Amino acid sequence: MNNRLVFAFYLIISFSLLLSLTGCDAALSSITTSTPNPTNTPRPTLTPPFTLTPSPTVTNTPTETPTPTVTLTPSITPTPTITPTPTFDFPDVTLLMNAHCWFGPGIAYLHAIDLWEGDKGEVHGRNPSGTWLYIKPETWKNRCWVSASVVEVVGDIFLVVPYRSALPHTTFIKKPKNVLAVRSGNQVMVTWDAVNVKPEDARGYLIEATLCSNGNLYDTAVHTNVTSFTFTDDTNCSGKSGGQLYAVEKHGYTNPVTIPWP
């Protein structure tokens, strides 16, 4: 038998004898109390399986400061100097004699008012030739027409523009009907039906016409109490002749009827 087995056997025999001597409890107590205190085993140092990359340093971007809006100061525009417009000085008239003032430029129109020698007024219009003046008498609130032959004028009447005034209107009678015009050479006869009107109010009829004479056109107005009138009208003018017919009573004129000029 080899020496190691002999030695082990010897230890077992010896241990058995010891147990018999001290008792099992003593042996167990001895074994328990003889257990050495555990020794602190140092923890191993952990090596990380990866390399930590440091976080990049964040640079704060400065907040943009808004550029203030520049308010332009307006340039001061110099106030222009106002040049006063001169007031037009209407020509003045003084009546040389007692005379009528009419609602149109001619005695064919209704009478408006009477003027007396020495009466004054302003010229606010004229007919194209200047033979009739549309005046504002000092003695009347309205305007009317006076013949240039019965007034003394201070000023230039041709600085005043030609003017056509409105006629006073009536609704008491109807305008003429069946208005016709017939030419024979340079003679034009205009006819129409009579208008029903009270005899005391009747003032006949008015024709305003544009006629041709010696190659020129001119305006005229005629009054008649009958239902026809004949005009002399040449045919060698570049413009057109023509006319309008009104019935008249004491309050004024009907709407005009255009004459179908031949």
JOHUNOR-V429117 format. One record per residue. N is the residue number from 0. PSI is psi in whole degrees, -180 to 180 (* if undefined). D_CENTER is the distance of its C-alpha to the mean C-alpha in Angstrom with 1 decimal. Layout:
N;PSI;D_CENTER / N;PSI;D_CENTER
This chain:
0;138;138.7 / 1;170;136.4 / 2;-36;135.9 / 3;-42;132.3 / 4;-37;133.1 / 5;-43;136.2 / 6;-42;134.0 / 7;-42;131.4 / 8;-41;134.1 / 9;-41;135.6 / 10;-40;132.3 / 11;-42;132.0 / 12;-42;135.5 / 13;-41;134.9 / 14;-36;131.7 / 15;-41;133.4 / 16;-41;136.1 / 17;-43;133.6 / 18;-36;131.9 / 19;-29;135.2 / 20;-43;136.0 / 21;-14;132.8 / 22;157;131.5 / 23;-38;128.4 / 24;-42;126.3 / 25;-38;127.4 / 26;-42;126.6 / 27;-39;123.1 / 28;-39;122.6 / 29;-38;123.7 / 30;-39;121.4 / 31;-45;118.4 / 32;-18;118.9 / 33;3;119.5 / 34;120;116.0 / 35;151;114.4 / 36;140;111.0 / 37;144;108.3 / 38;132;107.2 / 39;117;103.5 / 40;123;102.5 / 41;137;99.7 / 42;140;96.5 / 43;147;95.7 / 44;123;92.8 / 45;127;89.9 / 46;117;88.6 / 47;141;84.9 / 48;0;84.5 / 49;163;81.3 / 50;122;80.1 / 51;123;77.4 / 52;123;74.5 / 53;142;73.0 / 54;140;69.4 / 55;146;67.1 / 56;123;65.9 / 57;122;62.2 / 58;118;60.3 / 59;124;57.3 / 60;126;54.1 / 61;142;52.4 / 62;134;49.0 / 63;128;46.2 / 64;117;44.7 / 65;140;40.9 / 66;124;39.7 / 67;141;37.6 / 68;132;34.0 / 69;117;33.8 / 70;118;31.0 / 71;132;30.3 / 72;118;30.4 / 73;144;27.5 / 74;143;28.9 / 75;115;28.6 / 76;123;26.6 / 77;137;28.4 / 78;123;26.6 / 79;149;26.6 / 80;126;28.8 / 81;121;27.0 / 82;116;28.8 / 83;135;28.7 / 84;126;27.8 / 85;138;30.8 / 86;132;30.5 / 87;134;31.6 / 88;103;35.0 / 89;143;35.4 / 90;148;38.9 / 91;150;41.3 / 92;150;43.7 / 93;130;47.0 / 94;129;48.8 / 95;-15;52.1 / 96;169;53.4 / 97;138;52.6 / 98;164;50.0 / 99;151;47.6 / 100;135;43.9 / 101;166;42.2 / 102;-4;39.0 / 103;171;38.8 / 104;71;40.3 / 105;160;43.9 / 106;-4;46.6 / 107;-15;45.7 / 108;167;43.0 / 109;147;43.5 / 110;134;44.9 / 111;-65;42.5 / 112;169;44.7 / 113;140;47.8 / 114;153;47.7 / 115;154;50.8 / 116;132;52.3 / 117;-15;50.9 / 118;149;47.6 / 119;162;44.6 / 120;178;41.0 / 121;146;38.1 / 122;116;37.1 / 123;-3;33.4 / 124;175;33.8 / 125;164;36.4 / 126;168;37.4 / 127;-36;37.5 / 128;-13;41.2 / 129;12;41.0 / 130;-18;43.8 / 131;138;41.7 / 132;136;39.6 / 133;108;36.8 / 134;159;37.7 / 135;100;36.9 / 136;148;40.4 / 137;-23;41.3 / 138;5;43.1 / 139;146;40.3 / 140;-21;36.8 / 141;-174;35.5 / 142;158;35.8 / 143;176;38.2 / 144;136;39.9 / 145;147;43.2 / 146;135;45.4 / 147;-17;45.4 / 148;-13;49.3 / 149;10;49.6 / 150;155;47.7 / 151;130;48.2 / 152;133;45.0 / 153;112;44.4 / 154;177;41.7 / 155;110;40.4 / 156;-20;39.0 / 157;0;37.7 / 158;-12;35.2 / 159;137;33.5 / 160;152;31.5 / 161;147;32.9 / 162;145;31.5 / 163;113;31.8 / 164;155;31.8 / 165;143;31.3 / 166;148;34.6 / 167;137;35.4 / 168;147;35.2 / 169;147;37.9 / 170;10;38.1 / 171;-20;41.8 / 172;163;42.8 / 173;155;41.8 / 174;158;40.8 / 175;152;43.6 / 176;165;44.6 / 177;50;46.5 / 178;125;45.3 / 179;158;47.2 / 180;133;47.9 / 181;132;51.0 / 182;141;51.8 / 183;100;55.2 / 184;-124;55.2 / 185;16;53.0 / 186;127;53.3 / 187;118;50.5 / 188;127;51.4 / 189;132;48.7 / 190;160;49.9 / 191;169;48.4 / 192;148;49.6 / 193;146;50.2 / 194;136;47.8 / 195;119;49.3 / 196;149;49.0 / 197;135;51.3 / 198;-37;53.6 / 199;-18;53.0 / 200;-13;49.2 / 201;137;49.3 / 202;21;48.0 / 203;-143;48.5 / 204;153;45.9 / 205;133;43.6 / 206;123;42.9 / 207;121;40.3 / 208;152;41.3 / 209;119;40.7 / 210;161;44.2 / 211;131;45.8 / 212;125;48.7 / 213;37;50.4 / 214;3;47.6 / 215;146;44.8 / 216;145;42.4 / 217;158;42.2 / 218;145;40.7 / 219;161;43.0 / 220;135;43.2 / 221;148;46.3 / 222;141;47.5 / 223;152;50.2 / 224;-3;51.8 / 225;178;53.0 / 226;33;51.3 / 227;157;51.6 / 228;143;51.0 / 229;131;52.0 / 230;152;50.1 / 231;120;51.4 / 232;111;48.9 / 233;167;49.8 / 234;15;48.6 / 235;20;48.5 / 236;151;44.9 / 237;-27;42.3 / 238;-177;39.7 / 239;140;39.9 / 240;165;41.5 / 241;-178;40.4 / 242;169;40.0 / 243;144;38.8 / 244;136;41.1 / 245;147;40.7 / 246;146;43.1 / 247;138;43.4 / 248;178;44.8 / 249;-21;45.0 / 250;-19;41.6 / 251;-152;39.7 / 252;146;38.8 / 253;173;38.0 / 254;146;35.2 / 255;154;36.4 / 256;126;38.1 / 257;129;37.8 / 258;129;41.3 / 259;81;42.2 / 260;130;43.4 / 261;*;46.3
